[in-house]
């Protein structure tokens, strides 16, 4: 039952975290926005650095669901239903808990009677009610209106304006004096924005008055979102005094970038444009979920890959348990296991998620061009969906020509660059999980057309590069020669879509450098020190250790201890400054600093001993992986009930 629950939860998390896009036409596209037309910058547009606009990804904008009177829909504990911020506020979680608690008797009765259909009716009914405030009608309009927190001013002003959600419900926790603390941590709008995409390094150097954040509704109409961006650029130019802007399109924002470049872009307005982990050609994760194309009929995936794959996306610290979960899963009879999960997925999509995905234009914009004709014919070709299909067809035609549009604008003098993560699986629940990706979007999409071997494979000696061998990655997985801009595209092995924000020192800083350093003209030679083929590195522990070092009092240490710790810290400083990234170098310098600080007693009790962290835990993971593989070798693709047959 735990694994079944994990699988269902994973599906919901994937939909919300990994899918990706746009602004609601009903609320934003039919009127011009009001904004201050005075120049706000001290440089008056003469500093030589163009203002930067961030176009973020899915649920990185605050979108409030409202009733027909424009009043926010509220949860039972007084917080608005928000598409953005933290996922828990998309639903009335307290009501969900109450309904499940009230239905526990019926659920147990269904289990005792082996009435799977009635059990599914209960579960699906509760999920349907939980999602219903976010549903769309067949014509693509929303069942409920939404209001988007928009920032028609710079991040400098965002720092002075209170974040709307901060003023809502309090009481989840209290301070030392018993006073109710705010539900969220975002006191000002800038607090929320920095949590989504932290470009502090740009702001500190060039001014918060040169930085802007274009927000929109992830679930809506991206055609209108792109039109709104055109007006937003005019506002930024006016308020900064600059005649050009730079734009970074992230994740779902890439679909807005497609439309904007195709329909509204004026080359004279654009300085530098970066697509970072952008859904330039959609995501097969979304397409498979929309179509219910799962791996539940694949016992090899179901019993041997699904649990470790999902846990690796959400909680890597539990990977040892994840591999043991494979063994536990095999204790569930294959026929029962597959059928139950298949029913949950099928009904969950058809009766719940379809009303969010299949009726929403922005979700169709995330369907890859190669899958769109078949899926649109299957789900929205009837008269009831005609208005929606007109919009989705328009985007599809733009999507088909996205690479040519990028090439054309580059020839007209617009500096366009692309950053792509690759070599990771998508959630193993979906059919195309083994396409090389950043966990969420296949790398073919985020690279605008590069060629990749599937995860765990290489292109091979027989592969003929599209241009020449210099465009092949050293690991033999990528041919950059087939993408739209082969000389302006960077590839970062093992860079996860889910870790973009935590990669602020690397990927986000790289975006900042590309838009500000005009000596960076390509990814191959004049690349600012960033090699075209790089590797993700996890800097989270290094940064935490360095922060603890800066807070430490070294005066009580012996000279030898002080020198050891300081040398390890300085090595980590150089590591952070390096633009050539490797996980192995990061691991080595992390361990050196960790061991030096532990030996000097500079670490709190919350830290494990170096032996436990770097020796015992890795060994435990290997043991659990071995046990999982052993069971897989003995039982093959099936469940544990085949064991007697195997013995015979």
Long-range contacts (C-beta under 8 A, 24 or more apart in sequence): 2-328, 3-307, 3-325, 3-328, 3-329, 3-332, 4-340, 4-341, 4-344, 6-307, 6-310, 6-325, 7-306, 7-310, 7-341, 7-344, 7-429, 8-344, 8-348, 10-310, 10-313, 10-314, 10-427, 10-429, 11-289, 11-345, 11-348, 11-429, 13-87, 13-314, 14-285, 14-289, 14-427, 14-429, 14-430, 15-289, 15-353, 15-356, 15-357, 16-58, 16-59, 16-87, 16-90, 17-58, 17-59, 17-87, 17-440, 17-498, 18-283, 18-285, 18-426, 18-427, 18-439, 18-440, 18-497, 18-498, 19-58, 19-283, 19-285, 19-286, 19-289, 19-357, 19-363, 19-366, 19-440, 20-57, 20-58, 20-218, 20-251, 20-252, 20-255, 20-279, 20-283, 20-286, 20-366, 20-440, 20-441, 21-58, 21-218, 21-219, 21-220, 21-222, 21-225, 21-252, 21-253, 21-255, 21-256, 21-279, 21-362, 21-363, 21-365, 21-366, 22-216, 22-217, 22-218, 22-219, 22-220, 22-221, 22-222, 22-223, 22-224, 22-225, 22-252, 22-255, 22-256, 22-361, 22-362, 22-365, 23-148, 23-216, 23-217, 23-220, 23-221, 23-222, 23-224, 23-225, 23-228, 24-142, 24-145, 24-146, 24-148, 24-217, 24-219, 24-220, 24-221, 24-224, 25-220, 25-221, 25-223, 25-224, 26-141, 26-142, 26-145, 27-145, 27-146, 27-147, 27-148, 27-217, 28-148, 28-150, 28-216, 28-217, 28-224, 28-228, 29-221, 29-224, 29-227, 29-228, 32-231, 33-150, 33-152, 33-228, 33-231, 33-232, 33-235, 34-152, 35-152, 35-153, 35-235, 35-238, 35-239, 36-152, 36-153, 36-239, 37-238, 37-239, 38-239, 39-238, 39-239, 39-240, 39-241, 40-153, 40-154, 40-156, 40-157, 40-209, 40-239, 40-240, 41-207, 41-209, 41-210, 41-239, 41-240, 41-241, 41-242, 42-207, 42-209, 43-207, 43-241, 44-241, 45-240, 45-241, 45-242, 45-243, 46-241, 47-206, 47-207, 47-210, 49-206, 49-210, 49-516, 50-210, 50-242, 50-244, 50-245, 50-246, 50-271, 50-272, 50-515, 51-154, 51-210, 51-211, 51-212, 51-236, 51-237, 51-240, 51-242, 51-245, 51-246, 52-199, 52-202, 52-206, 52-210, 52-211, 52-212, 52-245, 52-246, 52-247, 52-248, 52-512, 52-515, 53-212, 53-213, 53-214, 53-229, 53-232, 53-233, 53-236, 53-245, 53-246, 53-247, 53-248, 54-197, 54-199, 54-211, 54-212, 54-213, 54-214, 54-247, 54-248, 54-250, 55-214, 55-229, 55-247, 55-248, 55-249, 55-250, 55-253, 55-256, 55-257, 56-196, 56-197, 56-213, 56-214, 56-215, 56-250, 56-251, 56-252, 56-253, 57-218, 57-250, 57-251, 57-252, 57-253, 57-277, 58-218, 58-251, 58-252, 59-83, 59-84, 59-85, 59-87, 59-218, 60-84, 60-196, 60-197, 60-215, 60-218, 60-250, 60-251, 61-148, 61-149, 61-215, 61-216, 61-217, 61-218, 62-148, 62-149, 62-163, 62-164, 62-165, 62-192, 62-215, 63-146, 63-147, 63-148, 63-149, 63-217, 63-218, 63-219, 64-146, 64-147, 64-148, 64-149, 64-164, 65-133, 65-134, 65-144, 65-145, 65-146, 66-144, 66-145, 66-146, 66-147, 67-144, 67-145, 68-145, 70-145, 70-147, 72-147, 73-133, 73-144, 75-169, 77-169, 77-171, 78-168, 78-169, 79-165, 79-168, 79-169, 79-183, 80-165, 80-168, 81-133, 82-165, 83-134, 83-146, 83-217, 83-218, 83-219, 84-218, 85-165, 85-184, 85-186, 85-192, 86-184, 89-165, 90-134, 91-130, 91-131, 92-130, 95-129, 95-130, 96-126, 96-130, 99-126, 99-129, 100-126, 116-339, 116-340, 116-343, 120-343, 120-344, 120-347, 123-344, 124-347, 124-348, 124-351, 124-352, 127-348, 127-352, 128-351, 128-352, 131-352, 131-353, 131-355, 131-356, 132-355, 134-219, 134-356, 135-355, 135-356, 135-359, 136-219, 136-355, 136-356, 136-359, 136-360, 137-359, 138-359, 138-380, 138-384, 138-385, 138-388, 139-384, 139-385, 139-386, 139-387, 139-388, 140-221, 140-359, 140-360, 140-361, 140-385, 140-387, 140-388, 140-391, 142-219, 142-220, 146-217, 146-220, 148-215, 148-216, 148-217, 149-189, 149-215, 150-215, 151-189, 151-193, 151-212, 151-213, 151-214, 151-215, 152-232, 152-235, 153-239, 154-208, 154-209, 154-210, 154-211, 154-212, 154-239, 154-240, 155-190, 155-193, 155-203, 155-208, 155-209, 155-211, 155-212, 155-213, 156-207, 156-208, 156-209, 156-211, 158-188, 158-189, 158-190, 158-193, 158-213, 159-188, 159-189, 159-190, 159-208, 160-188, 161-188, 161-189, 162-187, 162-188, 162-189, 163-187, 163-188, 163-189, 163-191, 163-192, 165-192, 195-501, 196-501, 197-250, 197-501, 197-508, 198-501, 198-504, 198-508, 199-508, 199-511, 199-512, 201-508, 201-509, 201-512, 202-512, 202-515, 202-516, 205-516, 206-516, 209-240, 210-240, 212-236, 216-256, 217-362, 218-252, 218-362, 219-356, 219-360, 219-362, 219-363, 220-360, 220-361, 220-362, 221-361, 221-362, 221-391, 222-255, 222-256, 222-259, 222-361, 222-362, 222-365, 222-395, 223-259, 223-361, 223-391, 223-394, 223-395, 225-256, 225-259, 225-362, 226-256, 226-257, 226-258, 226-259, 226-260, 226-263, 226-264, 227-263, 227-264, 229-256, 229-260, 229-264, 230-260, 230-264, 233-269, 237-269, 243-268, 243-269, 244-268, 244-269, 244-270, 244-271, 245-269, 245-270, 245-271, 246-270, 246-271, 246-272, 246-273, 246-274, 246-515, 246-516, 247-272, 247-273, 247-274, 248-273, 248-274, 248-276, 248-511, 248-515, 249-273, 249-274, 249-275, 249-276, 249-278, 250-276, 250-277, 250-278, 250-500, 251-276, 251-277, 251-278, 251-279, 251-440, 251-441, 251-497, 251-500, 252-279, 252-362, 252-366, 253-278, 254-278, 254-279, 254-280, 254-446, 255-279, 255-282, 255-362, 255-365, 255-366, 255-395, 255-399, 258-395, 258-398, 258-399, 258-402, 258-405, 259-395, 259-398, 261-402, 261-405, 261-406, 261-409, 262-398, 262-401, 262-402, 262-405, 263-398, 265-409, 265-414, 267-409, 267-412, 267-413, 267-414, 270-409, 270-414, 271-415, 271-515, 272-415, 272-416, 272-417, 272-514, 272-515, 273-414, 273-415, 273-416, 273-417, 274-416, 274-417, 274-418, 274-419, 274-511, 274-514, 274-515, 275-416, 275-417, 275-418, 275-419, 275-446, 275-448, 276-418, 276-419, 276-500, 276-507, 276-511, 277-419, 277-420, 277-421, 277-438, 277-441, 277-446, 277-495, 277-497, 277-500, 277-507, 278-418, 278-441, 278-446, 279-365, 279-366, 279-441, 279-445, 279-446, 280-402, 280-403, 280-418, 280-445, 280-446, 280-447, 280-448, 281-368, 281-369, 281-399, 281-402, 281-444, 281-445, 281-448, 281-449, 282-365, 282-366, 282-367, 282-368, 282-369, 282-371, 282-372, 282-399, 282-441, 282-445, 283-366, 283-368, 283-426, 283-440, 283-441, 283-442, 283-445, 284-368, 284-371, 284-426, 284-430, 284-431, 284-432, 284-435, 284-442, 285-426, 285-427, 285-430, 285-432, 285-437, 285-440, 285-441, 286-357, 286-363, 286-366, 286-367, 287-366, 287-367, 287-368, 287-371, 287-375, 287-432, 288-430, 288-431, 288-432, 289-349, 289-353, 289-357, 289-430, 290-349, 290-354, 290-357, 290-358, 290-363, 290-367, 290-375, 290-379, 291-371, 291-375, 291-378, 292-345, 292-346, 292-349, 292-350, 293-430, 293-431, 293-432, 294-342, 294-345, 294-429, 294-430, 294-431, 295-428, 295-429, 295-430, 295-431, 295-433, 296-338, 296-341, 296-342, 296-345, 296-429, 297-338, 297-342, 299-334, 299-338, 299-637, 299-638, 300-637, 301-428, 301-433, 302-329, 302-337, 302-338, 302-341, 303-329, 303-330, 303-334, 303-632, 303-635, 303-637, 303-638, 303-639, 304-628, 304-632, 304-637, 305-428, 306-428, 306-429, 308-628, 309-425, 309-427, 309-428, 309-433, 310-427, 310-428, 310-429, 313-427, 313-439, 313-496, 313-498, 319-621, 319-624, 320-617, 320-620, 320-621, 320-623, 320-624, 321-624, 323-621, 323-624, 323-625, 323-627, 323-628, 324-624, 324-627, 324-628, 326-628, 326-631, 326-632, 327-627, 327-628, 327-631, 329-639, 330-631, 330-635, 330-638, 330-639, 330-640, 331-639, 331-640, 332-639, 333-639, 333-641, 334-638, 334-639, 334-641, 337-639, 345-429, 354-379, 359-385, 359-388, 361-388, 361-391, 361-392, 361-395, 364-388, 364-391, 364-392, 364-395, 365-392, 365-395, 365-399, 368-442, 368-445, 369-396, 369-399, 369-400, 372-396, 372-399, 402-448, 402-484, 403-448, 403-449, 403-483, 403-484, 404-484, 406-448, 406-484, 406-485, 407-484, 407-485, 410-485, 410-488, 415-521, 416-485, 416-488, 417-485, 417-488, 417-489, 417-490, 417-514, 417-523, 418-446, 418-447, 418-448, 418-483, 418-484, 418-485, 418-488, 418-489, 418-490, 419-446, 419-489, 419-490, 419-492, 419-507, 419-510, 419-511, 420-446, 420-447, 420-450, 420-489, 420-490, 420-491, 420-492, 421-446, 421-491, 421-492, 421-493, 421-494, 421-495, 421-496, 421-497, 421-536, 422-446, 422-447, 422-452, 422-477, 422-478, 422-491, 422-492, 422-493, 422-495, 423-455, 423-475, 423-477, 423-493, 423-494, 424-455, 424-494, 424-495, 424-496, 425-455, 436-477, 437-497, 438-495, 438-496, 438-497, 439-496, 439-497, 439-498, 440-497, 440-498, 441-497, 443-478, 443-491, 447-480, 447-483, 447-489, 447-491, 448-483, 448-484, 448-485, 448-489, 449-482, 449-483, 449-484, 450-478, 450-479, 450-480, 450-481, 450-482, 450-483, 450-486, 450-489, 450-491, 451-478, 451-479, 451-481, 451-482, 452-477, 452-478, 452-479, 453-477, 470-524, 473-533, 474-533, 475-533, 478-533, 480-532, 487-522, 487-523, 487-524, 488-522, 488-523, 489-523, 489-532, 490-523, 490-527, 490-530, 490-532, 490-533, 490-534, 491-532, 491-533, 491-534, 492-534, 492-535, 492-536, 492-581, 493-533, 493-534, 493-535, 493-536, 494-535, 494-536, 494-583, 495-536, 496-536, 499-536, 499-538, 502-540, 503-536, 503-539, 505-539, 505-543, 505-576, 506-536, 506-537, 506-539, 506-581, 510-579, 528-579, 529-579, 529-580, 530-579, 530-580, 531-579, 531-580, 534-580, 534-581, 535-581, 535-582, 535-583, 536-581, 536-583, 537-581, 537-582, 537-583, 537-585, 537-586, 538-583, 538-586, 539-575, 539-576, 539-586, 541-590, 541-594, 542-572, 542-575, 542-576, 542-586, 542-589, 542-590, 542-593, 543-576, 545-572, 545-590, 545-593, 545-594, 545-597, 546-572, 546-573, 546-593, 548-597, 548-602, 548-603, 548-604, 549-593, 549-597, 549-602, 552-597, 552-602, 554-602, 557-600, 561-596, 561-599, 561-600, 562-600, 564-596, 564-599, 564-600, 565-593, 565-596, 565-597, 565-600, 565-602, 567-596, 568-592, 568-593, 568-596, 568-597, 569-593
